[in-house]
């Protein structure tokens, strides 16, 4: 058994990944990945929501053959889950976006590249199967049009527009951990890196040596500012005026599948469908935006009722195969995981991400067998009861 295999053998679930990520990453970077808004009420609500439901298994069912295959937006995937968009992941792991995209493509699941990533989208799009890109809309129409044109030229098929970021969230927890965007060089920052030698060499040093200081590459049609800078400020202004007319403009100009991420209110879901989007992702940004927000799992049934037979996906707070199956029973077509895959890439690169995908596939397969189902489409409310029933 190789050293890498021995390290991965200690990772048995996504909770192990969180602990490994905390041990591996410098304090500011772990603070950024783990960050939740203000008092963490949204983050806690996301996890607590799964306790609202209990399973009702069936016995003596032949479960010798189980399939996780799932169709979504005209494509078949090997499992009903994928990797959510995560910014600056190339600081958590060496070439992080490429690492996650390759592992996801090999496993037959989607990975959504983040608009706040540090590797040009064109490099990631060259990986066969890497055809999802998430964007935060720039604040002006020419900027939006130019960004959409670039995404299309790169070859992406699915465009995800995140709409719950009109203004940045309260930065107090990030500041407490020493993180800022861009990162400000300091003696404390240097010390934070020195006490994590594996990350310092395998990620930071190799990145500087082979690629120089990373930049925000994909927020706009042109290259953005460096991710580490003492004097340059990142411009978060300009989004407060964005409204449904801008989404209509995106729909008019984008020829592929258009997905809206960050929907919670059923009326917003209904309006997005009416404007011609192809799917929505019910999400509270992993509890990173507005504290005290309802958990996506709790509002999911109302959103499904609002849009009917329409592709609804979900993220925020998912950690177990049982979590995935509960969302599917409530009507979600697909589930996305964020932080655990960031930690997997940080801890063991592409091998870590592949290991995490297999762990989740194994969990879902085992849970389906114990429930007495053999195909994803069989997971519905007949297999669950609410906690009050």
Protein Blocks (a to p, Z undefined) as FASTA:
>chain_A
ZZklmmmmmpmbfklmmmmmmmmpcfklmmmmmpcghjlmmmmmmmmmmmmpccdddehi
afkbccfbdceehiacfbfcdcdddehklmmpghklmmmmmmmmmnopacdddfkbcbdf
klmmmpghiacdcddddfbfklmmmmmmmmmmnopabdcddfklmbacdfklmmmnopac
dddddfklmmmmmmmmmlmmmmmmmmmmmnopaddfklpmbdcddfbdfkbccdfehjlm
gcfklmmmmmmmmmbdcddehiabfklmmmmmmnopabdcddehhopmcghiacfklmmm
mmmmmnopaddddeehiabfklmmmmmmnopabdcdfklmmmmmmmnojmlmmmmmmmmm
mmmmmmmmmnopabfklpcfklpccfkZZ
